[in-house]
Each structure stands twice: as structure tokens, then as C-alpha cells.
Amino acid sequence: MTLTAAEAVREAAQRIAAVSDTPRLDAELLMAHAMGVERNALLLGRLADPVPAGFSALVGARLAHTPVAYLTGSRAFWTIDLEVGPGALVPRADSETLIEAAVAHFADRAPATVLDLGTGPGTLLLAALDQWPDAQGLGVDRSADALGYARRNAERLGMGGRARFMLGDWAAALDARFDLVLTNPPYIGTDECLPQEVVGHEPAGALFAGADGLDAYRLLAPQLARLLAPGGVAVAEIGFTQAEAVSALLRAQGLSVRVAQDLGGRPRAIVAG
């Protein structure tokens, strides 16, 4: 008996539950990708379709802990969709806290210049440029693979003329000031346990930062003050247990700080200026 897409999604979700906290969503995204449609189109009118070729292989790869975003090649973030894949950190919804904090800071005005340190596939920079259509920005990353995704994302989103990307180690080679500095540095301690789909697939250099997870902040803290234009602000993502430690590093550089919480009510970003 031939399964419909709805039946195959249901069966796949039951299997994927062994490796994912969002098995139904994962199964729907994989089915939509196999069909070549958006998830909404699947749910609104394609569930009675036959199962497309390739769906079974996608489910098998998900059961082997491959991130859904690597299988579909994209991830939604803020108001944009980003191409992602091996070599690039998968954007997380928690990181939208940084854009929310920046929007709150600038209120009825807009930053003219944006810097994204550790830009990965262009996540924070391109979200900010979409939020403020007149802004220009620079993304820096030490991974050539990640910058490949970033450049393609900028072009596909029509931001190629406003977004520049540079291979580099944080802000070491920069001699400019920006209205908004965004950064989602690695902040996982080297001994911390992570899900297999993360540690087994995503780039370690974008995840781990020394025994206490603070090595990147120790490098960034002395650089941030010189990067800020008058009235500018820096917003850095943190692990939810790191607010006090990162705040202390930034205050030691003469910056004032406040903590922004994510949708779960956990400390997720430090806003410094």
C-alpha cells in the first residue's frame, strides 16, 4: 500500500523522536524539502500527495543526527532565510534576542553601519541589514567556508551592495567605528556535553571557547570599546550562565552593560555601550 505524505510524515516523526525534541516539525520540513515546496504549502494542500523520492534518505540522515538545516540547506532567522550547510553554524532562534535588543536600543532611529564579528553564514549582519534597509555592514569570520555561505546569502537577499565580508580573527585588522556591533562568539566550555547533531556536525571553532567558555569574550572585550561610534552599542550573545562573568569583562573596559533575556526568560545577550 502506497503511503500518502501525511502518513509518511507521521511515521517519520515517530522514528525521529528518538533523536529530536521537534520530531513532527523535522519530518514536515524534510517532506516539504523532498517535494520542493515550502512547509506551509505542504500543510495546506500537499499532504494527500504520494511520498516523493528522496524522503526516506532524508529521514535516515536525520536519524544519524544530521541537522535538519544541513539536509534542507536553509534556516529561517528573524525576517530572512539563510543558506546553511557543513562548515557553517546553524542559526538559532535564541540569537534573535540580539536583533531584538538592537531594535530596542535604536528605537525610532537606525544604525548607519553594522559590524558582525564571527558572522558565520551572515546571520546577524544580514538580519540587521534587512531590519534597517539604509544601513551598510561588514561581516568578519575566520572560516572561509562560512564566508562562502555569507556572500551567497547576501547576494540572494539583494544585499550584495550593502554587505561586505572579510576573513579575519575578530576585529584585529579593523580600524573603523560602527553604530552597531553584533557578535555570537563561541561560548561552550570544552568539557560541556552537546547533542550529537551539534558536536558531530557543526564547526567546533564556532562552538567551543576554552574550559570555561569565556576565551572569546576575553579577546573581544578589549576590542569592543574602540569599535563603537558615538552613541553606538555592542550586543554579544552569551550562554545563559555567563551574564555575570561577561558583564565583568566588559565593565573592566569602561563599558556600561545590561542583560537581555531570550523568549524563555534566560539571560541571552549583553548590551554594552
N, C-alpha and C positions, 0 to 999 in steps of 0.2 A: 504494500500500500504506500502510495506516494504521500509524503508529508507536505502540509502547507507551511508557509513561512511562520505563521503563528505557532503551529505545533512544534516546529524545529526550534524556534526561539525558546519556547517553554522547556523543551528537553535540554537544550544547551544551557539555559540558566540553572537548571538543577545540577548539572555537571560542574559548571563554572563556580558554583557556590563553594566548592572545595578550595578555591584559590583566590576568591574575590569577595569583598564586602558589598559589591554592587553587581551581582550576577545578572539580574534582569537587564539592567542598563547596558552592561557589557555585551550581552547577547544581542540586544536590539541594535547597538552600534555596529557590531560585526555583520549582522544581517543586512543592515542598510548599506554598509560598505560593499558587501558582496553583490548587492543589487545595483550599486552605483547611484543611490539616491540618498537624500537627507533622511535622518531618523524620523522627522515629522511626517515625511511623505510615506515612509513605511507604515507608521502607526495609523495614518489617516486613510490609506487606501490600498496598501500592498500586502496586507497580512494573509490574504487568501491566495497569493501567488505561490507557484511552486518554488521549492528551495533552489537557489542558484548554485551553479558550480563554484567551488571555492569556499563555501561557508564552512564545510566540515574541517578543512585545513586551517581556517582561521580559529575555529574553536579549539582545535588541537594545539595550536601555537599559544593560545591564551591559557590552556591547561598547563603548558610548560612555562608559565609565568611571564610570557612576553607582554609588555604593557599594551593596553588597547590602543593608545595613541601611536605606538610604533606600527601596529598592524593596520590601522586605518590611515596613517600618515598625517593626521591632523589632530589638533586640540583647540577647542574654543577657550578664549580668555578675554575677559572684560567685554569689549564690543567687537572683537575681531576673531578670526580663525587663523591659526598658525600651522604651517607645515612643520612637522617634527619627525624625528627618526633617530636611529642609533648615532650616538655621539652628541646628542643634544638633550639637556634636561627637559623633562616633560613639564609644561606649565601646570601649576596647581591653583585651585580656586582660592586658597589661603593667601596667595600672593596678590590677589586683587585688593587686599587690605592696603597695600602701598599706594595704589592709584586712588583709592577712596580717601586716604589720608592727604594725598597731594591735592585732590579736588577740594577738600575741606580747608586746607591751608590757603589756597589761592582764591577761593570763594568766587567773587564776581570779576576777578582779573585772570590773566593767563600767563604762564611762563613762556618766554620767547625762546629759551634754549634749555634743552634737556640732555642730561648725561646718564647713561645706563652702564654701570660697571658690572661686568660679568653678565653680559646681555643674553648669552645662550642663543636661542633662535630668534632673538629680538623682542622677547616677551614684553618687558616693561616699557622699553622705548617705544615700540610701535603702538602699544595700548595708549601711552601718553600722547603720542602724535595724533592718534585718532580722536582722543578727547579734546585736544587743542589744535585745530586744523591749521593755525598760522605758525605753530612752533616748528623749530628745527632741532635736530638731535644727533647725538653721537653715541654709538654703542661700542663698548670695548670688551674683548674676550681674549683669553689666551688659547682658545681652541679654534683652529682653522675650520674644523668640521662644523662646529656650532655657528660660526660666522657665515658659512655657506648657506645654512638654513635661513639665517637672519637676512641676508641680502636678497634671497629669493622671496622671502615673506614681504620685505619692503617693496619690491617691485610688483608683486602680485596685488598688494593692497594699495598701489598707486602712491606710495610714499618714497619712491626711489630718489626723488629730488629733494626730499627733506631729511632723509635719514642717511648718515654715513656710518661706516663700521671700520674698526681698527683692531688689528691684532696687537695685544699688549698685556702687560701684567698690572692690572688695576689702573691706577692713574699715574704711574711712574713717569710716563712720557708726555703727560699733558701739562700745558702751560696756558690755561684758559679758565674762565669762570662761567658758571652756569646758574640759571634761575632755579632749576630743579635737578637734583642728583638722586637717582634711584639705584638701589643695589640689592640683589638677593644672593649674597655670598654663600659659600658652603658653610654649614654650621653644625654638622653632625660630628659627634665625638667618634674617634676611630674604633672604640670598643662598643659602640652602641649597635643594637640589633635593628636591622631594617627588613622589610618584606623582600622576598626573593626577587620579585619583579622589579624592585628598585635596585638593590645591590648587585643583582645578576645581570642587569641590562643598562642602566643609566651610568653616565660617566662619573667615576669615583672622584675626580677632581672638582666636580660641581656639587659634591655631597659632603665630603669629609674635610675637617679642619682641625687636626690635632687632637690630643687626648681629651681636651675639654670643649672642643668645637668652637673655640674663640680665636684661633690663629688668624683667620682672615680679618676679623674685626681689629685685631692688634695692628695689622698692616694698614687697614683703611682709616682708622681713627685719626692718625696724624695728617692724612691727606685731605679729609673732607673739608676742613675749615678753609683751606686755600682754594678750594674748587667752587665755593659759593659766591655768587654775585650778591651785592647788597639786596637785602630782603629775600634772599634765596633760602631754600630749605633742602635738606638731605633726608631721604626716607630709606631706612635699611630694614630688611626682613630679619627676624630673629626666630630661634626656637623658643617655644613658649616658657621655658625655664630660664631664659638668658636675659631677661629685661634688665635686671639689676646690674649684672656684670657688664653688659654692653653700654648701658647708660653711664656707668662709672668711667669707662674708657673714653666716651665722648665728652663727658663733663671735664675730664682731665685736659682736654684740648681747648677748653674755653667755650664749648658749645652748650646751649640750653637744650634740654630734651624733654619729650613727652612720649608716652607709650600709647600706641593704637592697638585696639583689640580686633580680632577676626570675628566672623559671624558666630563662632562658638563661644565667644566671650573670653578667649585666651589672648594673652599678650602676643602680638604677631609682628609689630613693626616699631621701630624707634624713629621719631620725627625730631630732627636736630637742626638748629639754626643759630 
